[in-house]
Amino acid sequence: MKTLVLYLCILLLQRSGPTILFWNLENFFDWRNDSTSTSDAEFSSRGERRWTRRRFYTKCNAIAKSIMWIASQEGKFPEVIGLAEVENSFALKRLIRSTSLQKLDYEVVHFDSPDRRGIDVALLYRTSTLELTSSKPCHLYAPQADIDTSAANARGQPALLHTRDILLATFRDASGEEIAVLVNHHPSKYGGSERSDARRRIAVERLRELCDSLLAGGIDRIAAVGDFNDTPDNPLYTLLDGSMVNLSLPLWRAGRGSIRFEGKWELIDLCFVSKPLADDAMAEVLSIPFLMVPDRSGGMKPLRTYSGPRYLGGVSDHCPIILKL
C-alpha cells in the first residue's frame, strides 16, 4: 500500500505544471541616479523620495519574505515570477542574490523598454525545473497618427509606443514539453482619455498576435499574466477569444480584487491561458498577511512603499496573483 501511495505521489508531481506568480512591485527602482529618467532621479538617495540603499534592501527583503510565505502556503516555490514596474536587471539581481532567495536557483529575464518612466516588466524562473529556450521584448506600435506624433508616424509608418513591452519567454520543462509565458503591463487609464483606451487596445491586439504566432509555431501551452490596467469584464478581451481563456473572470464575479481604489477592490492584475491549459488551471489573488493594513473606509488594503511622499515601508499597492497549471 505504501508503495502504491508513493508511486501516485511521484506521478502527480511529474504531471503537475509550473506555478506562475505575478506581482506589480510599484516602482522597484534601485537607489542610484544613473539614467535620464525623471523617475530614476526621484527614486534615488538624493531625490524627492529619499530612496536610499537601506530602503531599497528593506523592500528586497520584504519581497523575498513574501515569496517564502507564498511557498509555505502553496507547498512549493513558484517556477516563474512575472514582475512589473521594475527599473533594471541590477535591482532584480540584488533581489535574488542578497536576500533569502539566494538559497534558491532563480535567474533573471529582463529587457529595457521604451517606457518614459523607466519601468519594465521582467521575470524570474527556476533553473532546476525549467530550461529557458528563448526570450524577447515585444514592442507596441501605433498605426494611427493621433496615438503618437513621432516622425516615423508622420511618414505614415507605425510609431513605437513609449510604454512597456510585452515580455515573451519560452521554457522546456522536465518532461520536455514547451510552455510560453507572456508578462504584460498595459498602458494605464490615467486621465481616462480615448488615447489611453486606444493604447490598451493596441496592447491586447499585440498580445493576441503573439499568442496566435506561438500556436501556429506548435507551442500550445501559453500563459499571459500581468497588470492590464483594466478589469477582466472589459469587452476588449474578447479579442483573445479563440486563442486564450480568461481565468480572471470568475475571480472578478466573486468580488475578488488585486488593488484597492477609493475603498473598493478592483481586479486589474489578470491571467489568461491557452485552451489546452484551461481545464486544469486555476488563478487566485493572494493577500499576504504582513503586507496588509487597515483601510480608512473599512477592510484591509496592501501596504505600499509610499503614500504620496510619505515612506511607509511596504512593497506595493497591488496584491500578487498566482496561476496554478
C-alpha positions, -999 to 999 in steps of 0.1 A, spaced: 0 0 0 28 24 9 45 17 -24 13 25 -43 8 58 -24 44 67 -31 40 59 -68 9 80 -71 26 109 -53 55 107 -78 31 105 -107 12 136 -96 44 156 -91 56 146 -125 23 157 -141 19 190 -122 26 220 -143 45 251 -132 32 277 -108 33 312 -121 33 342 -98 27 378 -110 33 409 -89 34 446 -97 62 458 -74 53 495 -76 84 515 -85 110 489 -79 140 512 -85 175 509 -72 188 538 -52 212 551 -79 205 580 -102 222 566 -134 197 575 -162 179 604 -178 145 593 -164 129 617 -141 115 588 -121 151 575 -116 161 609 -102 131 609 -79 138 574 -66 174 580 -57 193 587 -25 192 625 -31 159 625 -49 125 637 -38 116 603 -23 149 599 -5 151 564 -19 182 551 -1 202 520 -3 188 509 31 152 514 19 159 495 -13 172 465 6 143 467 31 119 463 1 140 435 -14 138 416 19 101 421 22 96 408 -14 118 377 -6 99 371 27 66 373 8 78 347 -18 89 325 11 54 328 26 37 320 -7 59 289 -10 49 278 25 12 282 16 15 265 -18 39 237 -9 65 249 -34 82 279 -48 68 295 -80 86 282 -110 81 316 -128 76 350 -112 64 377 -136 71 413 -124 60 448 -133 74 483 -125 110 471 -124 138 496 -132 166 473 -143 184 440 -141 206 453 -113 176 457 -89 165 421 -98 199 406 -93 202 423 -59 168 408 -50 177 372 -58 214 374 -46 213 395 -14 181 381 3 169 347 14 162 339 -23 199 334 -28 194 299 -14 173 291 -45 180 289 -82 161 319 -96 176 336 -127 165 369 -143 150 377 -177 148 414 -183 150 439 -212 149 477 -211 117 491 -226 110 524 -242 88 534 -213 94 571 -204 92 564 -167 119 539 -170 99 509 -157 98 475 -173 83 440 -170 106 411 -161 105 376 -148 124 352 -126 125 315 -132 139 284 -115 167 268 -135 162 234 -116 127 229 -131 127 250 -163 151 255 -192 148 289 -208 147 283 -246 140 318 -258 131 353 -246 125 387 -262 108 420 -257 78 426 -279 73 463 -287 39 480 -292 33 501 -323 6 526 -331 -6 527 -367 -28 558 -360 -14 593 -363 -34 606 -333 -18 580 -310 18 591 -314 32 622 -330 67 608 -337 85 615 -370 81 578 -380 43 581 -377 42 614 -396 57 595 -426 29 570 -424 49 543 -406 39 525 -374 51 545 -344 68 529 -314 47 535 -282 68 547 -253 53 522 -229 62 488 -215 70 459 -239 53 425 -236 80 401 -224 78 367 -241 98 338 -227 96 301 -237 106 272 -214 111 235 -216 100 215 -185 114 183 -172 91 163 -194 104 180 -225 72 200 -231 74 237 -240 54 265 -223 53 301 -232 49 329 -206 39 365 -216 44 392 -190 23 423 -195 19 458 -181 -5 476 -204 -9 514 -207 -28 530 -178 -62 547 -177 -46 579 -164 -68 608 -175 -95 584 -188 -89 596 -224 -97 579 -257 -60 579 -263 -53 556 -233 -82 533 -244 -66 531 -278 -32 523 -264 -46 494 -243 -64 481 -274 -31 481 -292 -16 461 -263 -43 435 -264 -41 432 -302 -4 427 -299 -9 400 -272 -34 382 -295 -9 384 -324 18 368 -302 -4 341 -289 -16 332 -325 21 331 -336 30 307 -308 1 284 -316 10 284 -352 45 275 -343 34 245 -323 35 259 -288 0 254 -274 8 258 -237 6 296 -232 1 317 -201 -3 355 -202 -2 374 -169 2 410 -159 -12 443 -149 -37 450 -176 -49 483 -161 -85 471 -167 -110 447 -152 -115 413 -169 -151 420 -179 -140 446 -205 -153 435 -239 -118 443 -252 -106 409 -240 -130 391 -264 -102 399 -289 -83 370 -272 -112 345 -277 -102 316 -298 -66 318 -286 -69 323 -248 -93 317 -219 -99 345 -194 -93 329 -159 -98 362 -141 -135 365 -149 -146 340 -121 -124 359 -96 -140 392 -106 -175 378 -104 -167 366 -69 -157 401 -59 -120 395 -57 -96 423 -64 -58 429 -66 -58 467 -59 -78 488 -36 -92 521 -51 -114 545 -31 -124 518 -6 -133 492 -33 -114 462 -46 -106 462 -84 -91 433 -103 -67 446 -129 -39 420 -125 -51 393 -148 -42 360 -163 -52 342 -195 -42 307 -206 -44 288 -239 -72 262 -242 -50 231 -236 -42 245 -201 -76 259 -192 -93 228 -178 -67 222 -151 -56 258 -145 -67 280 -115 -60 316 -106 -60 332 -72 -54 366 -57 -30 364 -27 -34 385 4 -1 384 23 -9 390 59 21 410 70 17 433 39 -20 442 46 -31 472 66 -65 487 76 -82 509 50 -98 541 63 -130 531 45 -131 497 62 -115 464 54 -78 459 45 -55 471 18 -20 463 6 8 482 23 25 505 -2 61 516 -2 50 552 -3 18 571 3 24 603 -17 58 615 -5 55 597 28 75 565 32 55 535 46 80 507 42 57 483 23 61 466 -11 32 476 -34 -4 488 -37 -10 456 -57 -16 421 -43 1 393 -63 -18 368 -83 -9 332 -87 -17 309 -116 -16 271 -109 -13 249 -140 
